[in-house]
Amino acid sequence: MDTRKIISSNTLSIMDIPQRNSYWRVISAFCLTFDITEKVQKNLSIDSNYQSLSISDLRYILYVEQRRYNHFGKEPEIIIRQKIGDIIEIIRTKVEIKKTP
């Protein structure tokens, strides 16, 4: 039975988001909280311009990368981990800004 917790991007809190340097298993678990029914832009990839993307778009990229590396049966290479870390930091910033009154 799949018991992973799905978190809507609208209700995502800073406490839900790992640090950029967290272990891969922690980041991987966060990636799987993405609700795949959320609307996202087309043609998104790990090489997209992150700053202009929505939280949902960024989480979609993380979800796809998690699934890709799960399929490979290994952790991402250093360059991909750095990009994933960058995305996590941008998500953290966007969530903090969104929650500021």
C-alpha distances in whole Angstrom, upper triangle without the diagonal:
4,6,9,12,14,18,21,24,26,24,24,26,27,25,22,24,24,28,29,29,26,24,22,19,20,21,18,16,18,18,15,15,18,17,18,20,23,26,27,30,31,31,30,30,30,34,34,36,34,36,37,33,31,28,26,27,27,23,23,25,23,20,21,23,19,18,21,22,18,19,23,21,23,24,26,30,32,34,30,29,32,31,28,30,32,30,28,31,32,29,30,34,33,30,33,36,34,33,37,39
4,6,9,11,15,17,20,23,21,20,22,24,22,19,20,21,25,26,26,23,22,20,16,17,18,15,12,15,15,11,12,14,14,15,17,19,23,24,27,27,28,26,26,26,30,30,33,30,33,33,29,27,24,22,24,23,20,19,21,19,16,18,19,16,15,19,19,16,17,21,19,21,22,24,27,29,30,27,26,29,28,24,26,29,26,24,28,28,25,26,30,29,27,30,32,30,30,34,36
4,6,9,13,16,19,21,19,18,20,21,19,16,18,19,23,24,25,22,21,19,16,16,17,15,11,13,14,11,11,13,14,16,17,19,23,24,28,28,29,27,27,27,31,31,33,30,32,32,29,26,23,21,24,23,19,20,22,19,17,19,20,17,17,20,20,17,20,23,21,22,22,24,28,29,31,27,26,29,28,24,25,28,25,23,26,27,24,24,28,27,25,27,30,28,28,31,33
4,6,10,13,15,18,16,15,17,18,16,13,15,16,19,21,22,19,18,16,13,13,13,11,8,10,11,7,7,10,11,13,15,17,20,21,24,26,26,24,24,23,27,27,29,26,28,29,25,23,20,18,20,19,16,16,18,16,13,16,17,14,14,18,18,15,18,21,19,20,20,21,25,26,27,24,22,25,24,20,22,24,21,19,23,23,20,21,24,24,21,24,27,25,25,28,31
4,6,10,13,15,13,12,14,16,14,11,13,15,18,20,22,19,19,18,15,13,14,13,9,9,11,8,6,9,9,12,14,15,19,20,23,25,26,24,24,24,27,27,28,25,26,27,23,21,17,16,19,18,14,16,18,16,14,17,18,16,16,20,20,18,21,23,22,23,22,23,26,27,28,25,23,25,24,20,21,23,20,18,21,22,18,19,22,21,18,21,24,22,21,25,27
4,7,9,12,10,10,13,15,14,11,13,15,19,20,22,20,20,18,16,15,14,13,10,9,10,7,4,6,6,9,11,11,15,16,20,22,23,21,21,22,25,24,25,22,24,24,20,18,15,13,16,15,12,13,16,14,12,15,17,15,15,19,20,18,21,23,23,23,22,23,26,27,27,24,23,25,23,19,21,22,19,17,20,20,16,17,21,19,17,20,22,20,20,23,25
4,6,8,7,6,9,12,12,9,11,14,17,19,21,19,20,19,17,15,14,14,12,9,10,9,5,6,6,10,11,11,14,15,19,21,23,20,21,21,24,23,24,20,22,22,18,15,12,11,14,14,11,12,15,14,12,16,18,16,17,20,21,20,23,25,25,25,23,23,27,27,27,24,22,24,22,19,19,20,17,15,18,17,14,14,17,16,13,16,18,16,16,20,22
4,5,5,6,10,13,14,11,12,16,19,20,23,21,23,21,20,18,17,17,15,12,12,11,8,7,6,9,10,8,11,13,16,19,21,19,20,21,24,22,22,19,20,20,16,13,10,9,12,13,10,12,15,14,13,16,18,18,18,22,23,22,24,27,27,27,25,25,28,28,28,25,24,24,22,19,20,21,17,16,18,17,13,15,17,14,12,15,17,14,14,18,20
4,5,5,9,11,13,11,11,15,17,18,21,20,22,21,20,18,16,16,15,12,12,12,9,8,8,11,11,8,10,11,14,17,19,17,18,19,21,19,19,16,16,16,13,9,6,6,10,10,8,10,13,13,13,16,18,17,19,21,22,22,25,27,27,27,25,24,27,27,26,23,22,22,20,17,18,18,14,13,15,13,10,12,13,11,9,13,14,11,12,16,18
4,6,9,12,14,12,13,17,19,21,24,23,25,24,24,21,19,20,18,15,15,16,13,11,11,13,13,10,12,13,16,20,22,20,21,22,24,22,21,18,18,17,14,11,9,9,12,13,12,14,17,17,16,19,21,21,22,25,26,26,28,31,31,31,28,28,30,30,29,26,25,25,23,20,21,20,17,16,17,15,12,13,14,11,9,12,13,9,10,14,15
4,6,10,11,10,12,15,18,20,23,22,24,23,22,19,18,19,17,14,15,15,12,11,11,15,15,13,15,16,20,23,25,22,24,24,26,24,24,20,20,20,17,14,11,11,15,15,13,15,18,17,17,21,22,21,23,26,27,26,29,31,31,30,28,28,30,30,30,27,25,26,24,21,21,21,18,16,17,16,13,13,15,12,9,12,13,10,10,14,15
4,7,8,6,8,12,14,16,19,18,20,20,19,16,15,16,14,11,12,13,10,10,11,14,15,13,16,16,19,22,24,21,21,21,23,22,22,18,18,19,16,13,9,10,13,13,11,14,16,15,15,18,19,18,20,23,24,24,26,28,28,27,25,24,27,27,26,23,22,22,21,18,17,18,15,12,14,13,10,10,12,10,7,10,12,10,10,13,16
4,5,5,7,11,13,15,18,17,20,20,19,16,15,17,15,12,14,15,12,13,15,18,19,17,19,19,22,25,26,23,24,23,25,24,23,19,19,20,18,15,12,13,16,15,13,17,18,17,17,21,21,20,23,25,25,25,28,30,29,28,26,25,28,27,27,24,22,22,21,18,17,18,15,13,13,13,10,8,11,10,7,8,11,10,8,12,14
4,5,5,8,10,12,15,14,17,18,18,14,14,16,15,12,14,16,14,15,17,20,22,19,21,21,23,26,27,23,23,22,24,23,22,18,18,20,18,16,12,15,17,15,14,17,18,16,18,21,21,20,23,25,25,25,28,29,29,27,24,24,26,25,25,22,20,20,19,16,15,15,14,11,11,11,9,6,9,10,6,7,10,10,9,12,15
4,6,8,10,13,15,13,16,17,17,13,13,16,14,11,14,16,13,15,17,21,22,21,23,23,26,28,29,26,25,24,26,25,25,21,21,23,21,19,15,17,19,17,15,19,20,17,18,22,22,20,23,25,25,24,28,29,28,26,24,24,26,25,26,23,21,21,21,18,16,17,16,12,13,15,12,9,12,13,10,10,14,14,12,15,18
4,7,10,13,15,13,15,15,14,11,10,12,10,7,11,12,9,11,14,17,19,18,20,20,23,25,26,23,23,21,24,23,23,20,20,22,19,17,13,14,17,15,12,16,17,14,15,18,18,17,19,22,21,21,24,26,25,24,21,21,24,23,24,21,19,20,19,16,15,16,14,11,13,14,11,9,13,13,10,12,15,14,13,17,19
4,7,9,12,10,13,13,13,9,8,11,10,7,9,12,10,11,15,17,20,18,20,19,22,24,24,21,20,18,21,20,20,17,17,19,17,15,12,13,15,12,11,14,15,12,13,17,16,15,18,20,19,20,23,24,23,22,19,19,21,20,20,18,15,16,16,12,11,13,11,7,9,11,8,7,11,11,9,11,14,14,14,17,20
4,6,8,6,9,10,10,7,6,10,9,7,10,12,12,14,17,19,22,21,23,22,24,26,25,22,20,18,21,21,21,18,19,21,19,18,15,16,17,14,12,16,16,12,14,17,16,14,18,19,18,18,22,23,21,20,16,16,19,18,18,16,13,14,14,11,10,12,11,8,9,12,10,9,12,14,13,14,17,17,17,19,23
4,5,5,9,11,12,9,8,12,13,11,13,16,15,17,20,22,25,23,25,23,25,27,26,23,21,18,20,21,21,17,18,21,20,19,16,18,19,15,14,18,17,14,16,19,17,16,20,21,19,20,24,24,23,20,17,16,18,16,17,16,12,12,13,11,8,10,11,7,8,11,11,9,12,14,13,14,17,18,18,20,23
4,6,9,10,12,10,8,12,13,11,12,16,16,17,21,22,25,23,25,23,24,25,24,20,18,15,17,18,18,15,16,19,18,18,16,18,18,14,14,17,15,12,15,17,15,14,18,19,17,19,22,22,21,18,15,14,15,13,13,12,9,8,10,8,4,7,8,6,6,10,10,10,12,14,15,15,18,19,20,21,25
4,7,8,11,10,9,12,14,13,14,18,18,20,23,25,28,26,28,26,27,28,27,23,21,17,19,21,21,18,20,23,22,22,19,21,21,17,17,19,18,15,17,19,16,16,19,20,17,19,22,21,20,17,13,13,14,11,13,13,9,9,11,10,7,10,12,10,10,14,14,13,16,18,18,19,21,23,23,25,28
4,6,8,6,6,10,11,11,13,15,16,18,22,23,26,25,27,26,27,28,27,24,22,19,21,22,23,20,22,25,23,22,19,21,21,18,16,19,18,14,16,18,16,14,18,19,16,17,21,20,19,16,13,13,15,13,15,14,10,12,14,11,9,12,13,10,12,15,15,14,17,19,18,19,22,23,23,25,29
4,5,5,7,9,10,11,13,15,16,18,22,23,27,26,28,27,28,29,28,24,22,19,22,24,25,22,24,27,25,25,22,22,23,19,18,20,18,15,16,18,15,13,16,17,14,15,18,18,16,13,10,12,13,13,15,14,10,13,15,12,11,15,15,13,15,18,17,17,20,22,21,22,25,26,26,28,32
4,5,5,6,8,10,10,12,14,16,20,21,24,24,26,24,26,26,25,22,19,16,19,21,23,20,23,25,23,23,20,20,20,17,15,17,15,12,13,15,12,9,13,13,11,11,15,14,12,10,7,8,11,11,14,12,9,12,13,10,10,14,14,12,15,18,17,17,20,22,21,23,26,26,27,29,33
4,6,5,6,9,10,11,13,15,19,20,23,23,26,25,27,27,26,23,21,19,22,24,25,23,25,27,25,24,21,21,21,18,16,17,17,13,13,15,13,10,13,14,11,11,14,15,12,11,9,11,14,15,17,15,12,15,16,13,14,17,16,14,17,20,18,18,22,23,22,24,27,27,27,30,33
4,5,5,6,9,10,11,14,17,19,22,22,25,24,26,27,26,23,21,19,22,23,24,21,23,26,23,22,19,19,20,17,14,17,16,12,13,16,14,11,14,16,14,13,17,18,16,14,12,13,16,16,18,16,13,15,16,12,12,16,15,12,15,17,16,15,19,20,19,20,23,24,23,26,29
4,5,5,6,9,10,12,16,17,20,20,22,20,22,23,23,19,17,15,18,19,21,18,20,22,19,19,16,16,17,13,11,13,13,9,10,13,11,9,12,14,12,12,16,16,15,14,11,11,14,14,15,13,10,12,13,9,9,12,11,9,12,14,13,13,17,18,17,19,21,22,22,25,28
4,5,5,7,9,11,14,15,19,19,21,20,22,22,22,19,17,15,19,20,22,19,22,23,20,20,17,16,17,14,11,13,12,8,8,11,9,6,9,11,9,9,13,14,12,11,9,10,14,15,16,13,11,14,14,10,12,15,13,12,15,17,15,16,19,20,19,21,24,24,24,27,30
4,5,5,7,10,13,14,18,18,21,20,23,24,24,21,19,18,22,22,24,21,23,25,22,20,17,16,17,15,12,14,14,11,10,13,12,9,11,14,13,11,15,16,15,15,13,14,18,19,20,17,15,17,17,13,14,17,15,13,16,18,16,16,20,20,18,21,24,23,23,26,29
4,5,5,8,11,13,16,16,18,18,20,22,22,19,18,16,20,20,21,18,20,21,18,17,13,13,15,12,9,11,12,9,9,12,12,9,12,15,14,14,17,18,18,17,15,15,18,19,19,16,14,16,15,12,12,15,12,10,13,15,12,12,16,16,15,17,20,19,19,23,26
4,5,6,10,11,14,14,16,15,17,19,18,15,14,13,17,17,19,16,19,20,16,15,12,11,12,10,7,8,9,6,5,8,8,6,9,12,12,11,14,16,16,15,13,13,17,18,18,14,13,15,14,10,12,14,11,10,14,14,12,14,17,16,16,18,21,20,21,24,27
4,5,8,9,13,13,16,16,19,20,20,17,17,16,20,20,22,19,22,22,19,17,14,13,14,13,9,10,11,9,6,9,10,8,9,12,12,11,14,16,16,16,15,16,19,20,21,17,16,19,17,14,16,18,15,14,17,18,15,17,20,19,18,21,23,22,22,26,29
4,6,9,12,12,15,15,19,20,21,18,18,18,22,21,22,19,21,22,18,16,13,11,14,13,9,10,12,10,8,12,13,11,12,16,16,15,18,20,20,20,18,19,22,23,23,20,18,20,19,15,17,18,15,13,17,17,14,15,18,17,15,18,21,19,19,23,26
4,6,9,8,11,12,15,16,18,15,16,16,19,18,20,17,19,19,15,13,10,8,10,10,6,7,10,9,7,10,12,11,12,15,16,15,18,20,20,21,19,19,22,23,23,19,18,20,18,15,16,17,14,13,16,16,13,15,17,16,15,18,20,18,19,22,25
4,5,6,9,11,14,16,18,16,17,18,21,20,22,19,21,20,17,14,12,9,11,12,9,9,12,12,9,12,15,14,14,17,19,18,19,22,23,23,22,22,25,26,26,22,22,23,21,18,20,21,17,16,20,19,15,17,20,18,16,20,21,19,20,24,26
4,5,8,9,12,13,15,14,15,17,20,19,21,19,21,20,16,14,13,9,11,12,9,7,11,11,8,10,13,13,12,15,17,17,18,21,22,23,22,21,25,26,25,21,22,24,21,18,21,21,18,18,21,20,17,20,22,20,19,23,24,21,23,26,28
4,6,9,12,14,16,15,18,20,22,20,22,20,22,21,17,15,14,10,12,14,12,10,14,15,12,13,17,17,16,18,21,20,21,24,25,26,26,25,28,30,29,25,25,27,24,21,24,24,20,20,23,22,19,21,23,21,20,23,24,21,23,26,28
4,6,10,12,15,14,16,18,21,18,20,18,19,17,14,11,10,7,9,12,10,9,12,14,12,14,17,17,17,19,22,22,23,25,26,27,26,25,28,29,27,24,24,25,22,20,22,22,18,18,21,19,16,19,20,17,17,20,21,18,20,23,25
4,7,9,13,12,15,18,19,17,18,16,18,15,12,10,11,7,8,12,11,9,13,15,14,14,18,19,18,20,23,23,24,27,28,29,27,26,28,29,27,24,25,26,22,20,23,22,18,19,21,19,16,20,21,17,18,21,21,18,21,24,25
4,7,9,8,12,14,16,13,14,13,15,13,9,8,9,6,5,9,9,7,10,13,12,12,15,17,17,18,21,22,23,25,26,27,25,23,25,26,24,21,22,23,19,18,20,19,15,17,19,16,15,18,19,16,17,21,20,18,21,24,26
4,7,7,10,13,14,11,12,12,14,11,8,9,11,9,6,10,12,9,10,14,14,13,16,18,18,19,22,23,24,25,28,27,26,24,25,26,24,21,22,22,19,18,21,19,16,18,20,17,16,20,20,17,19,22,21,20,23,25,27
4,6,9,13,13,11,13,14,16,14,11,12,14,12,9,12,13,11,11,15,14,13,15,18,18,18,21,22,22,24,26,27,25,23,25,26,23,20,23,23,19,19,22,20,17,20,22,19,19,23,23,21,22,26,25,24,27,29,31
4,7,10,10,9,12,13,16,14,12,14,16,14,10,12,14,11,10,14,14,12,14,17,16,16,19,21,20,22,24,24,23,21,22,23,20,18,20,21,17,17,20,19,16,19,22,19,19,23,23,21,23,27,26,25,28,31,33
4,7,8,6,9,10,13,12,9,11,13,11,7,9,11,8,7,10,11,10,11,14,15,14,17,19,19,20,23,22,21,18,19,20,18,15,17,17,14,14,17,15,13,16,18,16,15,19,20,18,20,23,23,22,25,28,30
4,5,5,9,10,13,13,11,13,14,13,9,9,11,9,6,9,11,8,9,12,13,12,14,17,17,17,20,19,18,15,16,17,14,11,14,14,11,11,14,13,11,14,17,15,15,19,20,19,21,24,24,24,27,29,32
4,6,9,9,12,13,12,14,14,14,11,9,11,10,6,8,11,9,8,11,13,11,13,16,16,16,19,17,15,12,13,13,11,8,10,11,7,8,11,10,9,12,14,13,14,17,18,18,20,22,23,23,26,28,31
4,7,8,12,13,12,15,16,16,12,11,14,13,9,12,14,12,11,15,16,15,16,19,20,19,22,20,18,14,14,14,11,10,12,12,8,10,13,11,11,14,15,14,16,19,19,19,21,24,24,24,27,29,32
4,6,9,9,9,12,13,14,10,9,12,12,9,12,14,13,13,16,18,17,18,21,22,22,24,23,21,17,18,18,14,13,15,14,10,12,14,12,10,14,15,13,14,18,18,17,19,22,21,22,25,27,29
4,6,6,7,11,13,14,11,10,14,14,11,14,17,16,16,19,21,20,21,24,25,25,27,26,23,20,20,19,16,15,16,14,11,13,14,11,10,14,14,11,13,16,16,15,18,20,19,20,23,24,27
4,6,5,8,10,11,9,7,11,12,10,12,15,15,14,17,19,19,20,23,24,24,26,24,22,19,19,18,15,14,15,13,10,11,12,8,7,10,10,8,9,13,12,11,14,16,16,17,20,21,24
4,6,8,10,13,11,9,13,14,13,15,18,18,18,20,23,23,24,26,28,28,30,28,25,22,22,21,18,17,18,15,12,13,14,10,9,12,11,7,10,12,11,10,13,15,14,15,18,19,22
4,7,10,12,10,10,13,14,13,16,18,19,19,22,23,24,25,27,29,29,31,30,27,24,25,24,21,19,20,18,15,16,17,13,12,14,14,10,11,14,13,11,14,16,15,15,19,19,22
4,7,8,6,6,10,10,10,13,15,15,16,19,20,21,22,24,26,27,28,27,25,22,23,23,20,18,19,18,14,14,15,13,10,12,13,9,10,13,12,10,13,16,14,14,18,19,22
4,5,5,6,9,10,11,13,14,16,17,19,20,21,23,24,26,27,29,28,25,23,25,25,22,20,20,19,16,15,16,14,11,12,13,10,9,12,12,8,10,13,13,11,15,17,19
4,5,5,6,9,10,11,12,14,15,16,18,20,21,22,24,26,27,26,23,21,24,23,22,19,18,18,15,14,14,13,9,10,11,8,6,9,10,7,8,11,12,10,13,16,18
4,5,5,6,9,10,10,12,14,15,16,18,20,21,22,24,25,25,23,21,24,24,22,19,19,20,17,15,16,15,11,12,14,12,9,12,14,11,11,15,15,13,16,19,21
4,5,5,6,9,10,11,13,14,16,17,19,20,21,23,24,24,22,20,22,22,20,17,18,18,14,13,15,14,10,12,14,11,10,14,14,12,13,17,17,15,18,21,23
4,5,5,6,9,10,11,13,14,15,17,18,20,21,23,22,19,17,19,19,17,14,14,14,11,10,11,10,6,8,10,8,7,11,12,10,12,15,15,15,18,20,23
4,5,5,6,9,10,10,12,14,15,16,18,20,21,20,18,16,19,19,18,15,15,15,13,10,12,12,8,9,12,10,8,11,13,12,12,15,17,16,17,20,23
4,5,5,6,9,10,11,12,14,15,17,18,20,20,18,16,19,20,19,15,16,17,14,12,14,14,11,12,15,13,11,15,17,15,15,19,20,19,21,24,26
4,5,5,6,9,10,11,12,14,15,17,18,18,16,14,16,17,15,12,13,14,10,9,12,12,9,11,14,12,11,15,17,16,17,20,21,20,22,25,28
4,5,5,6,9,10,11,12,14,15,16,15,13,12,14,15,14,11,10,12,10,7,10,11,8,9,12,12,11,13,16,15,16,19,20,20,22,24,28
4,5,5,6,9,10,10,12,14,15,15,14,13,16,18,17,13,13,16,13,10,13,15,12,12,15,15,13,16,19,18,18,21,22,21,23,26,29
4,5,5,6,9,10,11,12,14,14,13,12,15,17,16,12,13,16,13,11,15,16,13,14,18,17,16,19,21,20,20,24,25,24,26,29,32
4,5,5,6,8,10,11,12,12,10,8,11,13,13,9,10,12,10,8,12,13,11,13,16,16,15,18,21,20,21,24,25,25,27,29,33
4,5,5,6,9,10,10,10,9,9,12,14,15,11,11,14,13,10,13,15,13,13,17,17,16,18,21,21,21,24,26,25,27,30,33
4,6,5,6,9,10,11,11,11,14,17,17,14,14,17,16,13,16,18,16,16,20,21,19,21,24,24,24,27,28,28,29,32,35
4,5,5,6,9,9,10,9,12,15,15,12,13,16,15,13,16,18,16,17,21,21,20,23,25,25,25,28,30,30,31,34,37
4,5,5,6,6,6,6,10,13,13,10,11,15,14,12,15,18,16,17,20,21,21,23,25,26,26,28,30,30,32,34,38
4,5,5,7,8,9,13,16,17,14,14,18,17,15,17,20,19,18,22,23,22,24,27,27,27,29,32,31,32,35,38
4,5,8,10,11,14,18,18,15,16,20,19,17,20,22,21,21,25,26,25,27,30,29,29,32,34,34,35,38,41
4,6,8,9,12,15,16,14,15,18,18,17,20,22,21,22,25,26,25,27,30,30,31,33,35,35,36,39,42
4,7,10,12,16,17,15,15,19,19,17,20,23,22,22,25,27,26,27,30,31,31,33,35,35,36,39,42
4,7,9,12,14,12,12,16,17,15,17,20,20,20,23,25,24,25,28,29,29,31,34,34,35,38,41
4,7,9,11,9,9,12,13,12,13,17,17,16,19,21,21,22,25,26,26,28,31,31,32,34,38
4,7,8,6,6,9,10,9,11,14,14,15,17,19,19,21,23,24,25,27,29,30,31,33,37
4,6,5,6,9,10,10,12,14,15,16,18,20,21,22,24,26,27,28,30,31,33,35,38
4,5,5,6,9,10,10,12,14,15,16,18,20,21,23,24,25,27,29,30,31,33,37
4,5,5,6,9,10,11,13,14,15,17,19,20,21,23,24,26,27,29,31,32,36
4,5,5,6,8,10,11,12,14,15,16,18,20,21,22,24,26,27,29,30,34
4,5,5,6,9,10,10,12,14,15,16,18,20,21,22,24,25,27,29,32
4,5,5,6,9,10,11,12,14,15,17,18,20,21,23,24,26,27,31
4,5,5,6,9,10,11,12,14,15,17,18,20,21,22,24,26,30
4,5,5,6,9,10,11,12,14,15,16,18,20,21,23,24,28
4,5,5,6,9,10,11,12,14,15,17,18,20,21,23,27
4,5,5,6,9,10,11,12,14,15,17,18,20,21,25
4,5,5,6,9,10,10,12,14,15,16,18,20,24
4,5,5,6,9,10,10,12,14,15,17,18,22
4,5,5,6,9,10,11,12,14,15,17,20
4,5,5,6,9,10,11,12,14,15,19
4,5,5,6,9,10,10,12,14,18
4,6,5,6,9,10,11,12,16
4,5,5,6,9,10,11,14
4,5,5,6,9,10,13
4,5,5,6,9,12
4,5,5,6,10
4,5,5,9
4,6,8
4,6
4
